[in-house]
């Protein structure tokens, strides 16, 4: 099928472009549905549903950071050295203490 693009008006070319874009999107959607159907069939052969296989989450939980610093006025207030400095830590530094003075 050969189309003489030079013979078409600008409006016809834009209309053709829109139709081609839709056709491409529909083609891709069909291919995805075919692939999904094949994957579901393969999962069924192994005794699973595709949603069971794809919903497996591999989350890695980070261990809580170990506290490095403690508030000299209240030893229950601690800080690991990560994130924003607590007010008591900043106040202690402003008062002339060093981070080593606040180490646990």
TARAQUI-V935561 format. One record per residue. RES is the residue in one letter. PSI is psi in degrees with one decimal (* if undefined). NEAR is the number of other C-alpha atoms within 12 Angstrom. D_LAST is the distance of its C-alpha to the last C-alpha in whole Angstrom. Layout:
RES/PSI/NEAR/D_LAST  RES/PSI/NEAR/D_LAST
//
This chain:
X/109.9/3/80  X/129.0/5/80  X/130.1/10/80  X/96.5/11/81  X/-27.0/14/78  X/-22.2/10/81  X/-10.3/10/83  X/150.3/14/80  X/169.4/12/80  X/-41.5/12/76  X/-42.3/12/76  X/-38.9/16/77  X/-42.3/17/74  X/-39.7/14/71  X/-43.2/14/73  X/-41.6/18/73  X/-42.8/16/69  X/-45.0/14/68  X/-39.2/14/70  X/-42.4/14/69  X/-43.1/14/65  X/-40.1/14/65  X/-40.1/14/67  X/-45.2/14/64  X/-42.7/14/62  X/-38.4/14/64  X/-46.7/14/64  X/-39.8/14/60  X/-43.0/14/60  X/-43.1/14/63  X/-39.7/14/61  X/-42.0/14/58  X/-39.4/14/59  X/-44.3/14/61  X/-41.0/15/58  X/-41.3/18/56  X/-41.5/16/59  X/-41.6/16/59  X/-39.8/20/56  X/-40.2/21/56  X/-42.7/16/59  X/-41.6/16/57  X/-38.5/18/54  X/-34.9/16/57  X/-32.5/12/58  X/-0.3/13/55  X/20.5/12/55  X/163.8/16/52  X/157.0/20/52  X/-35.3/21/51  X/-32.5/14/49  X/-38.8/14/47  X/-31.8/16/47  X/-11.9/14/45  X/5.1/11/43  X/119.8/10/41  X/134.2/10/37  X/90.1/7/35  X/133.8/7/32  X/118.1/6/28  X/134.8/8/25  X/136.0/7/22  X/145.2/6/19  X/144.0/9/17  X/144.2/14/14  X/136.5/15/10  X/135.5/18/8  X/-27.9/20/6  X/147.7/29/5  X/146.9/27/6  X/123.6/28/9  X/-27.6/22/10  X/-29.4/13/13  X/99.7/12/12  X/-11.5/16/9  X/-19.4/13/11  X/114.8/20/11  X/165.6/25/9  X/139.9/28/10  X/-13.7/22/10  X/-2.6/21/12  X/148.2/14/15  X/-161.9/8/18  X/139.2/11/18  X/135.3/20/16  X/158.3/19/15  X/-40.2/15/17  X/-33.8/25/15  X/-46.5/31/13  X/-39.0/20/16  X/-38.8/18/17  X/-40.4/23/14  X/-39.7/19/16  X/-27.7/12/19  X/-0.1/12/19  X/0.7/13/18  X/155.7/17/14  X/159.8/15/13  X/-31.0/25/10  X/-30.1/16/9  X/-24.5/17/9  X/-1.3/28/6  X/141.2/21/4  X/*/19/0
//
